[in-house]
Amino acid sequence: MDWTIEYYQTADGKCPVREFIDLLSAESKAKYVFIADLLGEYCSRVKEPYVKPILLHRFTKKTEKTPSREIAIAERRMEEYLSRKR
């Protein structure tokens, strides 16, 4: 069963995750393409560390702990995403 990745989009049509991917180095972009291909081929069978369930937010993690600010952004986007899908 093939499926496509859906990227979070703001109400005004911006796609922060795609914008972030466009700015990645060639090496990082290649890693992303590899993971996206795995996701497309194997669907929900691909688990962490290769993929997180939803692409809502982008940032470069530099510590073990995810900063609370980054979590808050992703939670806000999820709420917005779900409210628009209803």
JOQUIFEN-V973076 format. One record per residue. N is the residue number from 1. SS is DSSP state (H for helix, E for strand, L for the rest). PSI is psi in whole degrees, 0 to 359 (* if undefined). NEAR is the number of other C-alpha atoms within 10 Angstrom. Layout:
BEGIN
[[N | SS | PSI | NEAR] [N | SS | PSI | NEAR]]
END
This chain:
BEGIN
[[1 | L | 113 | 7] [2 | L | 148 | 8] [3 | L | 164 | 11] [4 | L | 157 | 11] [5 | L | 132 | 12] [6 | L | 125 | 9] [7 | E | 141 | 14] [8 | L | 138 | 21] [9 | L | 134 | 16] [10 | L | 168 | 12] [11 | L | 330 | 10] [12 | L | 12 | 6] [13 | L | 2 | 8] [14 | L | 151 | 11] [15 | L | 87 | 15] [16 | H | 325 | 17] [17 | H | 315 | 16] [18 | H | 320 | 15] [19 | H | 319 | 11] [20 | H | 315 | 14] [21 | H | 320 | 14] [22 | H | 332 | 11] [23 | L | 355 | 10] [24 | L | 155 | 12] [25 | L | 164 | 10] [26 | H | 320 | 10] [27 | H | 314 | 9] [28 | H | 322 | 12] [29 | H | 321 | 15] [30 | H | 320 | 12] [31 | H | 317 | 13] [32 | H | 314 | 16] [33 | H | 319 | 13] [34 | H | 313 | 13] [35 | H | 318 | 16] [36 | H | 320 | 18] [37 | H | 317 | 14] [38 | H | 316 | 16] [39 | H | 314 | 20] [40 | H | 323 | 16] [41 | H | 319 | 15] [42 | H | 2 | 14] [43 | H | 229 | 16] [44 | H | 355 | 13] [45 | H | 344 | 9] [46 | L | 121 | 17] [47 | L | 175 | 12] [48 | L | 145 | 8] [49 | L | 5 | 7] [50 | L | 329 | 13] [51 | L | 146 | 15] [52 | L | 154 | 10] [53 | L | 326 | 9] [54 | L | 137 | 12] [55 | E | 88 | 17] [56 | L | 331 | 20] [57 | L | 158 | 20] [58 | L | 138 | 15] [59 | L | 160 | 9] [60 | L | 116 | 7] [61 | L | 124 | 10] [62 | L | 355 | 8] [63 | L | 170 | 7] [64 | L | 319 | 6] [65 | L | 133 | 7] [66 | L | 127 | 12] [67 | L | 140 | 11] [68 | H | 329 | 9] [69 | H | 319 | 9] [70 | H | 321 | 13] [71 | H | 317 | 12] [72 | H | 320 | 11] [73 | H | 314 | 13] [74 | H | 319 | 18] [75 | H | 318 | 14] [76 | H | 318 | 12] [77 | H | 323 | 18] [78 | H | 315 | 17] [79 | H | 316 | 11] [80 | H | 316 | 15] [81 | H | 312 | 16] [82 | H | 322 | 9] [83 | H | 328 | 9] [84 | H | 334 | 9] [85 | H | 343 | 7] [86 | L | * | 5]]
END
